[in-house]
Amino acid sequence: MDHPLARVVDRIDPDARYRVADLAELLGLARSSTQTLAISGWFPGSEWERVPDAAGRRRVWTGAALIAAADTDPPALDHDRYAPSTLWRLGCGCDDCLAWHNRDSLTRRRAAADAAFPEQRRRQVLELVAAGDVANIPEAAVQAGVTAGQVYGYARRDDDFRAALEEAAVALCVGGDGCGTHRGWRLGCRGTACRRAHRPIG
């Protein structure tokens, strides 16, 4: 495995001095994790400096020392000592770290999707559908300033919203003998019964 510093070596100033907080920011890691890595020998070539106005001291690296460290083989990753989030950012691609990454990515994508379809717009979609002011749910989505994919995607993830959308969409029924059948859907009815006959949400 390449040293994690190798990915950011072009951002290291050989004449600058770096402390743990600087390394943490450079690598995108928590300061505590970076401190543990430093103690474990991940960043050789450190020096000690006194902390101003304090009795303690702290590690400091020259940029040149970090550039040299980037060209070395890092110590083995200790999965009992570090969290999967830290291990993944250090370059570990084992099953456990990959599983963490996939869960984290999914959570981030869903959070971004939910932020793009906030409560105010969800309520607007439901009101448009329930009032019968639109012919179908995608039309309500457009009027609310979102996409049909965002509406249906949220409905698949949120049981309460899905139930509310099902209830509101009853108002889209155009009536007639075909209501609640595939034939009703083919004829253009987008009420709850016909849509369920065609394809349920979720």
C-alpha positions in Angstrom: 0.0 0.0 0.0 1.3 3.5 -0.8 1.9 5.8 2.0 -1.2 8.1 2.5 1.1 11.1 2.3 1.9 10.1 -1.3 -1.6 11.3 -2.3 -1.0 14.8 -1.0 2.7 15.2 -1.5 2.2 17.9 -4.2 0.5 20.0 -1.5 3.5 19.8 0.9 5.8 22.8 1.1 9.3 21.4 1.8 10.3 24.6 3.6 7.2 24.7 5.9 6.8 23.1 9.3 3.8 20.9 10.1 2.3 19.8 13.3 -0.3 17.1 14.0 -3.2 19.5 13.3 -1.7 20.4 10.0 -1.2 16.7 9.1 -4.8 15.9 10.1 -6.1 18.6 7.8 -3.8 17.5 5.0 -4.9 13.9 5.1 -8.6 14.5 6.0 -8.4 12.6 9.3 -9.4 13.3 12.8 -6.7 14.9 14.9 -6.8 12.1 17.5 -6.3 9.5 14.7 -3.4 11.4 13.2 -1.8 11.7 16.7 -2.1 7.9 17.1 -0.5 7.3 13.6 2.3 9.6 14.5 3.0 7.7 17.7 2.9 4.4 15.7 5.6 5.6 13.3 3.7 6.6 10.3 5.4 9.9 9.9 9.2 9.5 10.6 11.6 12.4 10.8 9.7 14.4 13.5 11.3 16.8 15.8 10.2 18.2 19.2 9.3 21.8 19.8 8.2 23.5 23.0 4.6 24.7 23.2 4.5 28.4 23.6 3.4 29.6 27.0 3.2 26.0 28.2 5.4 23.4 29.9 4.8 20.7 27.3 6.2 19.9 23.9 4.8 18.7 20.6 5.9 16.9 17.4 6.8 19.0 14.4 7.9 17.9 10.9 9.6 19.8 8.1 7.9 19.5 4.8 11.0 17.9 3.5 10.7 15.1 6.1 7.1 14.5 5.1 8.0 14.3 1.4 10.6 11.7 2.3 8.1 9.8 4.4 5.7 9.7 1.5 8.1 7.6 -0.4 8.3 4.9 2.3 6.2 1.8 3.0 3.8 2.6 5.9 3.5 0.3 8.9 0.8 -2.4 8.8 -2.7 -1.2 9.5 -4.0 -2.3 12.9 -7.8 -3.0 12.5 -8.2 -3.4 16.3 -6.8 0.1 16.9 -8.3 2.3 14.2 -11.9 2.9 13.1 -12.9 1.7 9.6 -13.3 5.4 8.6 -9.7 6.1 9.4 -8.5 2.9 7.7 -10.4 3.6 4.5 -9.0 7.1 4.3 -5.5 5.6 4.7 -6.1 3.3 1.7 -7.3 0.1 3.2 -9.8 -1.7 0.9 -10.6 -4.8 3.0 -14.2 -6.1 3.1 -14.9 -4.4 6.5 -13.5 -1.0 5.4 -15.2 -1.2 2.0 -18.5 -2.0 3.7 -18.1 1.1 5.9 -17.3 3.2 2.9 -20.4 1.9 1.0 -22.7 2.6 4.0 -21.1 6.1 4.5 -21.5 6.9 0.8 -25.2 5.8 0.8 -25.9 7.9 3.9 -24.3 10.9 2.4 -26.2 10.5 -0.9 -29.5 10.1 0.9 -28.8 13.1 3.1 -28.1 15.2 0.0 -31.2 13.9 -1.7 -33.4 14.7 1.3 -31.9 18.2 1.5 -32.9 18.8 -2.1 -36.5 17.7 -1.3 -37.2 19.4 2.0 -40.4 19.2 4.1 -41.9 22.3 2.5 -41.7 20.8 -1.0 -42.9 17.5 0.2 -45.9 19.2 1.7 -46.5 21.1 -1.5 -46.4 17.9 -3.6 -49.0 16.3 -1.3 -51.2 19.3 -1.4 -51.1 19.6 -5.2 -52.0 15.9 -5.6 -54.7 15.8 -2.9 -56.4 18.9 -4.4 -56.6 17.3 -7.8 -54.8 20.3 -9.3 -52.5 18.1 -11.4 -53.0 15.1 -13.6 -50.3 13.0 -12.0 -47.5 12.9 -9.4 -44.7 13.9 -11.8 -46.7 17.0 -12.8 -47.0 17.9 -9.1 -43.2 17.4 -8.7 -42.5 19.8 -11.5 -44.8 22.5 -10.0 -43.1 22.0 -6.6 -39.7 22.5 -8.2 -38.4 18.9 -7.8 -38.2 15.8 -10.0 -40.5 12.8 -10.0 -37.4 10.7 -9.1 -36.9 12.7 -6.0 -40.6 12.2 -5.0 -40.7 8.5 -5.7 -37.2 8.0 -4.2 -38.2 9.7 -0.9 -41.4 7.7 -0.9 -39.5 4.4 -1.1 -37.3 5.5 1.9 -40.0 7.1 4.1 -43.1 5.0 5.1 -45.0 8.0 6.3 -44.5 10.0 3.2 -45.4 7.0 1.0 -48.6 6.5 2.9 -49.5 10.2 2.6 -48.8 10.1 -1.1 -50.9 7.1 -1.5 -53.8 8.8 0.3 -53.4 12.1 -1.6 -53.3 10.3 -5.0 -56.8 8.9 -4.5 -57.9 12.4 -5.8 -56.3 11.6 -9.2 -58.9 8.9 -10.0 -60.9 9.7 -13.0 -63.6 7.2 -12.2 -65.3 4.7 -14.5 -65.5 1.0 -14.8 -61.7 0.6 -15.3 -60.7 2.2 -12.0 -58.3 0.0 -10.1 -57.3 -2.1 -13.1 -54.4 -2.2 -15.6 -57.0 -1.0 -18.2 -57.6 2.2 -16.1 -53.9 2.9 -16.0 -53.6 2.4 -19.8 -56.5 4.8 -20.2 -54.7 7.5 -18.3 -56.0 7.3 -14.8 -53.2 8.0 -12.2 -55.3 7.6 -9.1 -54.0 5.3 -6.3 -56.1 2.3 -7.3 -55.0 2.3 -10.9 -51.4 3.0 -10.0 -51.3 0.2 -7.5 -52.7 -2.1 -10.2 -49.9 -0.9 -12.5 -47.0 -0.8 -10.1 -46.9 0.0 -6.4 -44.6 2.5 -4.9 -41.6 0.8 -3.2 
